[in-house]
Amino acid sequence: MNILLTGAAGFIGSHLTDKLISNGHSVIGVDNFSTGKAENISHLFSNASFSFLEADCIEPLDIKNDIDWILHFASPASPIDYMQKPFLTLKVGSIAVFNLLDLAREKKAGFFLASTSEIYGDPLVHPQEENYWGNVNPTGPRSVYDESKRFAEAVSFAYKRYYKTKIKIIRIFNTFGPRMQINDGRVVPNFIMQALANKPLTIYGDGLQTRSFCYVSDMVEAITRFLNVEDTGPVNLGNDEEMTILDFARQINELTGNKSEMVFTPLPRDDPKKRKPVLGRAKELLDWQPVIGLKEGLTKTIEYFKKEYEKNSNH
């Protein structure tokens, strides 16, 4: 297939590009490097199955090629990024979605939206199934991301109902691995970078809030499988092994040999207390479940961050 992928230089986007090409597809990667990095995809620049367009999908894209699918993965995704770039975040979940859905209609292509577990907000239902509508503060600091993704889902379904556009929607839960930004403010980069510097890990709140962490190779495997089944979604993708942030911090310290104590700071506003996907739909539809354990995934991720840490220390 010929696939257009926005956010191709981002963390998940770049791994997904690798996977699609290794599965025999051709990929046109689009990115404006607002949060992605060229080095995430530089190894693909000589690959005949990959072409790259540096562009902002908030503006209509001029694409001459035939396209089978448009995968929309462009968006700031960490609280630091989307709070620093609120208008970009809102536009990439609204204007860009209209642009790409119009392009999908023009090309008679499908539209695949990377949505997020954040659409469940600070959930009052636990664990979270796809039919849960969420508990989102529409005016809080996180709303620029949460509501842009909720709006993007609404637009996608409107095109499906009105224009019969073929759509697919996934909701991505916490995912980690190499190529994450080292300073994106989320728990995995934060803890690993602090541990590598032998600093105390910063715990927000009491550390008893929970997350479930999916390694990136499991995530992209599920995404590529979903492309090949007849289903619209939304489908939760992630790992359903839930753990407290405190236990997660202890594991990072153990794997890095960091002996520093932990420091506790106030919980940011609207930070979810619990986060765990119900994966029944993904497991049944895709014959898939995560296979990389937390320790194995963290070991690979820490190796990547060590190299990045050393690079930055040498500057």
Residue, then its C-alpha position, 0 to 999 in steps of 0.5 A: m500500500n501507499i501510505l501518507l503518515t503525518g508525524a513521521a519523525g515523532f516517537i511512535g510515528s518513526h517506529l511505525t514508518d520503519k514497521l510499515i516499510s519492513n512490511g512492504h509498504s511505501v510511506i510518504g512521511v510528513d513532519n514539520f519537526s515541531t516535536g519530531k526529530a530528523e535523526n529518528i528517520s534519517h536512516l530512511f532517507s536512502n530507502a526507495s520505499f520512503s519519501f519525506l515532505e517537510a510540511d505542516c498538515i495544518e496547511p493543505l498538503d499537495i500530494k501528487n501520488d496515489i494514496d491508500w491510507i492517511l495515518h494522522f500521528a502528528s500532534p504534540a503529545s506530552p504535557i510540556d509540549y502541548m502546554q507550550k504549543p496550545f494553538l498548534t495542538l488544537k489546530v492539528g486536532s481540528i484544521a489538520v483533521f479536516n484537511l487530511l480527511d478532504l485529502a482522503r476523499e480526493k484520493k479515495a483513501g482511508f483515514f487512520l486517526a491516532s487518538t489517545s487515552e487522554i480522551y478519558g480524562d481523569p477517569l471515573v470508570h476503571p479500567q477504561e473501555e472504549n464505550y466510556w465517554g470520559n471525565v475531561n475538564p474542557t477548560g483546564p490546562r490539559s484540555v488543549y490536547d484532550e479536547s483536540k483528540r475528542f474533536a478529531e474523533a468526532v470529525s472522523f465519524a462525521y466524515k464516515r457517516y456523511y461521506k462514507t469515508k473509511i476511517k479507523i481510530i485507535r486510542i493510545f495508552n502510555t507508550f515508551g521506548p527509544r526515540m522518546q524526547i529526553n525532556d518531554g516531561r513525561v514519567v519515563p524520560n523524566f525518571i530515566m534522565q534523573a536516574l542517569a544523573n544520580k538525582p532523586l526521582t520527582i514523584y508527583g502527588d503521593g505516587l499511588q496514581t497508576r499507569s500501564f506502560c506499553y513498549v513501542s514495538d508492541m504498539v506499532e505491531a498492533i497498529t499495523r494489524f489494525l490497518n488490515v482488519e475491517d473495523t472502524g474502532p475506536v480501539n484501545l491500544g496499550n498494556d493492561e499491566e497496571m502499576t503505581i508510579l512509586d513502583f515504577a520509580r523503584q524499578i527505574n532506580e534498580l535498573t540504573g543503579n540510582k541510589s538517590e531518594m525520591v522527592f514528592t511534589p504536588l500533583p499537576r491539575d487534572d492529572p489522571k489518578k488511574r489509567k489502564p486500558v481494557l484490551g479485549r477488543a484489540k486482543e480479539l480483533l487483532d489476535w494481539q497482546p503486548v509481549i515485551g515485559l516492562k523490565e525488557g522494554l525499560t532496559k532497551t529504553i535506558e540504553y537509548f537514553k544513556k547515549e542521549y545523556e552522554k551526547n548532551s553531557n559532552h556539549 
